[in-house]
Amino acid sequence: MMMGSAVGLALEEDIETAAEERAKPIFDAAHDIAAEYDTEIETAVGLGHLTRAIVNRAENYDTIVMGAHGEHSEGLTRSFLVGYIAKTVFERSPIPVTTVW
């Protein structure tokens, strides 16, 4: 039986540390790209309900930039639809949301 990354994370002894370790390479790449444009960004790891975790922190920022789809979106779903989490954040966020493919 194959487990998704969220299930694997849930089985970790220290979930917060494990989440931060998994996010580090992605966040490092994002900071490197921002630095190329002489821009500072802030990244954060949130635990819990994805949409709520993002929207609840939104007022602390100028904008939200997020992927349009989760890592498992494929085929027609990826081509024609914005992912559920991105769509919900877009609808509920008090600040602008930019989605990237």
ZIRA-V898648 format. One record per residue. N is the residue number from 1. SS is DSSP state (hx for helix, st for strand, lp for the rest). OMEGA is omega in radians with two decimals (999 if undefined). D_FIRST is the distance of its C-alpha to the first C-alpha in whole Angstrom. Layout:
BEGIN
n | ss | omega | d_first
N | SS | OMEGA | D_FIRST
N | SS | OMEGA | D_FIRST
END
This chain:
BEGIN
n | ss | omega | d_first
1 | lp | -3.13 | 0
2 | lp | 3.12 | 4
3 | lp | 3.07 | 6
4 | lp | -3.10 | 10
5 | hx | 3.13 | 13
6 | hx | 3.11 | 14
7 | hx | 3.10 | 12
8 | hx | 3.11 | 12
9 | hx | -3.13 | 16
10 | hx | -3.13 | 16
11 | lp | 3.13 | 15
12 | lp | 3.12 | 18
13 | lp | 3.11 | 21
14 | lp | -3.03 | 23
15 | hx | -3.10 | 22
16 | hx | 3.13 | 25
17 | hx | 3.13 | 25
18 | hx | 3.12 | 22
19 | hx | 3.13 | 22
20 | hx | 3.12 | 26
21 | hx | 3.13 | 24
22 | hx | -3.11 | 22
23 | hx | -3.01 | 25
24 | hx | -3.12 | 27
25 | hx | 3.13 | 27
26 | hx | 3.13 | 27
27 | hx | 3.11 | 30
28 | hx | 3.11 | 32
29 | hx | 3.13 | 32
30 | hx | 3.11 | 33
31 | hx | 3.11 | 36
32 | hx | 3.12 | 37
33 | hx | 3.12 | 37
34 | hx | -3.14 | 39
35 | hx | 3.09 | 41
36 | hx | -3.14 | 42
37 | lp | 3.13 | 44
38 | lp | -3.12 | 45
39 | lp | 3.06 | 43
40 | lp | 3.06 | 42
41 | lp | 3.05 | 38
42 | lp | 3.10 | 36
43 | lp | -3.12 | 33
44 | lp | 3.04 | 31
45 | lp | 3.08 | 28
46 | lp | 3.12 | 27
47 | lp | 3.12 | 25
48 | lp | 3.13 | 24
49 | lp | -3.00 | 25
50 | hx | -3.10 | 25
51 | hx | -3.14 | 28
52 | hx | -3.12 | 30
53 | hx | -3.14 | 29
54 | hx | -3.06 | 31
55 | hx | -3.13 | 33
56 | hx | 3.13 | 34
57 | hx | -2.99 | 35
58 | hx | -3.06 | 37
59 | hx | 3.11 | 40
60 | hx | -3.02 | 40
61 | lp | 3.10 | 40
62 | lp | -3.13 | 42
63 | st | 3.06 | 39
64 | st | 3.02 | 35
65 | st | -3.10 | 34
66 | st | 3.09 | 30
67 | st | -3.14 | 28
68 | lp | -3.07 | 28
69 | lp | 3.03 | 24
70 | lp | -3.07 | 21
71 | lp | -3.08 | 19
72 | lp | 3.12 | 17
73 | lp | -3.12 | 20
74 | lp | 2.97 | 21
75 | hx | -3.09 | 23
76 | hx | 3.14 | 26
77 | hx | -3.12 | 24
78 | hx | -3.07 | 25
79 | hx | -2.97 | 28
80 | hx | -3.02 | 30
81 | lp | 2.97 | 29
82 | lp | -3.12 | 29
83 | lp | -3.08 | 25
84 | hx | -3.11 | 25
85 | hx | 3.14 | 26
86 | hx | -3.14 | 28
87 | hx | -3.12 | 30
88 | hx | 3.09 | 30
89 | hx | 3.12 | 31
90 | hx | -3.10 | 34
91 | hx | -3.01 | 35
92 | hx | -3.05 | 36
93 | lp | 3.08 | 37
94 | lp | -3.14 | 40
95 | lp | 3.13 | 40
96 | st | 3.11 | 40
97 | st | 3.05 | 36
98 | st | 3.08 | 36
99 | st | 3.13 | 32
100 | st | -3.14 | 32
101 | lp | 999 | 29
END
